[in-house]
Amino acid sequence: MSNSFSADFPEIWAKEQQEIFYKENVAMQVADTSFKSEMSFWDTLNRPYRSANAVQSYTRGTAITINDKTDTQEQLSVNKQFADGFYVDDFDKIQSRYDLIAAYARDGWEYLSNIVDSDVLGEYVNAASTVDDGDIGWTAGNGIALSTTNVLKTISAAKKSLRKLNISATDLFGVISPEFEDILIQYGAGRDTTMWDNANQKGAVMNFYGFDLYVSNQTSGTAVLTMATVPTATNTVVINWVTFTAVTSIGTAAWNFLIGTADATRANLAGLINDPTTTSSTQVALSTEDAKVFANQITATNDNTADTLTVIAKWVGTLTVSETLAAAADIWTAVNQVQHNLFGKRWATTLVMQSDARPQVKQVPDKLGVNILNGVLYWVKTFADGAKKLVDVHIKSSTF
């Protein structure tokens, strides 16, 4: 005989739901948002730039050659738009212990802000200068295997790149990954440095060599896959948490891509990455949640001449890749797995926010409840003068 008192045991509910950990945004600290008031309802911003002067030697009494001048137009059109929405029934609101509207609205605001932030950091592609392994004395074109012995050279090379383009060394910033920050902390340990002087000014975590440094989990990543040989069925390519599987018959399993020639196979994989919500004769769509992330975050470019597939990922921090391809030479090239840390001068990139993330409660006519909708309308552009103010620092992410 045994007692059974479990029906008497009370259950306790926490006062608050579990905490969600959001990525920190830095766009507002480094981008130029000064056009917001002027762009309150227009959809296009024009910023022309002048042609260069051609200084000439002069001989007294002779005519000076008159140079033609040309202004070139650059435009920013506001057309990036993302939204988030959810429904809360009145009865759920009454009976729930938690403020469902407030909690999920906060999540939506954070994620929409993350998208804007990742677009600003993704402007590394327009930087006029790059710093890679060759700029610190090793192999040009390779990512830097960052360490305490070369981190100073790396940041110094970024400043030199700006100086050589006549960019003044004021209002400098760097958006670095947690891995980059870790190396800097190790470098500074035990040294008499001023790395953390004025660390809280403008939200920066530290000031180093004139750069206000911000740490972000939203740095962009790139990786290059060599695939010159037709893969075997069930060979896989892994990008972050998603495993893509090569198949000879497309089937129904999510993430399948069809094997053809080597060029066709790479093209099919690129097609699935770039259009992850579509199922066709060459691919099976990703799951709904994975497709949402890939659609806003990751793109791929196939190169039949080089036999490569290049993947570009925003918002990821460090891009993680692997493969199980049959040919030994078909691999993700380690030196081309790059984390893009962005250095430069503040306000180099223009960010026009015509509609900030702001939750709105909308009544639903035929339901006892409300929709909570949120959206952003914006555009990000680095104009020609801003490009000279940015440096793309290539860090070899496979070493982390």
PyMOL commands that set and color helices and strands:
alter all, ss='L'
color gray80, all
select helices_A, chain A and resi 6-8+27-30+90-95+100-126+133-136+151-164+178-188+201-203+262-274+288-297+334-336+384-387+397-399
alter helices_A, ss='H'
color red, helices_A
select strands_A, chain A and resi 44-46+49-50+71-72+75-77+80-89+129-131+172-176+206-208+211-215+220-226+236-239+242-247+256-258+298-303+308-313+321-323+338-345+350-355+360-363+369-381+390-396
alter strands_A, ss='S'
color yellow, strands_A
deselect
rebuild
show_as cartoon
